[in-house]
C-alpha cells in the first residue's frame, strides 16, 4: 500500500476531487484516525482503518451506487484515504460485517465525547425523533406510510438525538419492526447520557406524540438525568378536559395567549406526579384553541412552550439538509453493516461541521449535497510532493482569499495548535495548500 501511494504521489494527480483534501486538517483536529483504529481493532499499518476512512469520505461526497462505476478512482479520492485503489463493495461489506452494533455504538460515544469537549453540544435541549429511512431490502418487513393517500413502503427506522441549540447530532440508534418507539428512545437516551454526562434537571428532552407512553415517562423520571416534554394528543377527550378548566386558572401572557400548569397523574402509574402545561390561543371563548404538553418535571411553562419546544423543529431541518450523507436510504437489514456505515456518516458530518464553521458563509449555509458538489468535488487542482510535504494546489478557487487564510502554511498552523502535522494514514507526510 505504501509503495502504491508513493507511486501515485510521484506520478502527480490532477482532477476535480481535490477539494476533499480540505477535510484532512479537520480529521487531524478531531482525532478521526485514532477513532477508526480503535473501532477496527487494527494498527495504523493495516488496511482496515483506511477502508473506514473511505466510507467517511464517501459519505462526505454524498456518494451512492457501485463504487467502481461512480468515477471515484483516478481523481485523488483513493489517495486521500491512504490507499492506491478504490476499495470494492465486497471489501467494504466484509469490513462492516465483522464489527458489531456494540462496537459502532462505542465509536459513537467516543466521537460524541470528543465533540462535547470541543463545544459542539450545548447540552441543554435535546430533540429526539424517528427518521424512517426508505429501505430497498428484499426481505419481508413491516411497511409504513405517511398518510392514507400514499402506498405503504418498507422503512428502516432510525432514531436521532439532536442538540437543539447547536443543531448537531449527538447520536442515533436503529430499529427493526421488533422494537417500539419507546424501546428505541430508551436506548437512545442511555447513549446520549454517556456522551453528554448531564447534571440532573439540566437537560430537557423534546419528543413528539409517539413518545407519549407510560414506560418512557417512567424510565426518564426514575432512571435518567433528563427531563422529558411531549405534546398530548389533540383528541376529544383532552379537549373536554381543557375546556372544563375555569378561565381564571389560565394566566394571560400576552394578547391571544394564556397558559396554566397543573400536576398530572397517569393511569396505572403510581409514581410522579407529572406536570401538564396547557396553552390557550384566542380572545373569545367561542374561538379558543386549546392544547397541552406533558412534562416529567415542574418548570416555567411559558419558556417551555414558547422557547424550548419550537426548537424541536431543528431535527427536521437536520434531516432535510444532511440525510444525503448516508441516512436517506437503506439497502440492507444487516444491522452490523447499517450501523457501521451510518456511524461513519456521523463522523463525516462532524468533520464537515468543523470545516463549515471554519469557512463561514456562504459555505456554512449549504446543504450536504450542495457542499459536496460545489466545494469537495467542485475545486480544480493538482497534488504533488515537495520534500516531506504533500502540496495541494487549487486553481481559480472561489473565495480564494478566505481559503488561503486558513490553509496556507498548514503544518505551522497545526503545530501552533499542538497537533502533530504528520498524517498517519499517509505514512507521515505533511500537508500544505496553495491557491493560484
Buried (B, 14 or more C-beta within 10 A) or exposed (E): BEEBBBEBBEEEBBBEBBBBBBBBBBBBBBBBBBBBBBBBEBEBEEBBBBBBBBBBBBBBBBBEEEBEEBEBEEBBBBBBBBBBEBBEEEBBBBBBEBBEBEBBBBBBBBBBBBBBEEEBBBBBBBBBBBBBBEBEBEEEBEEBEEEEEEEEEBBBBBBBBBBBBBBBBBBBBBBEEEBBBBBBBBBBBBBBBBBBEBEEEEBBBBBBEBBBBEEBBBBBBEEBBBBBBBBBEEEEEBBEBBEEBEEEEBEEBEEEBBBBBEEBEBEEBEEBBBBBBBBBEEEEEEEBEBBBBBBBBEBEBBEBBBEBBEBBEBBEEBBEBBBBBBBBEBBBBBBBBBBBBBBBBBBBBBBBBBBBEBBEEEBEEBBBBBBBBBBBBBBBBBBBBEEEBBBBBBBEBEBEEBBBEBBEEBBEBBEEEEBEBBBBBBBEBBBBBBBE
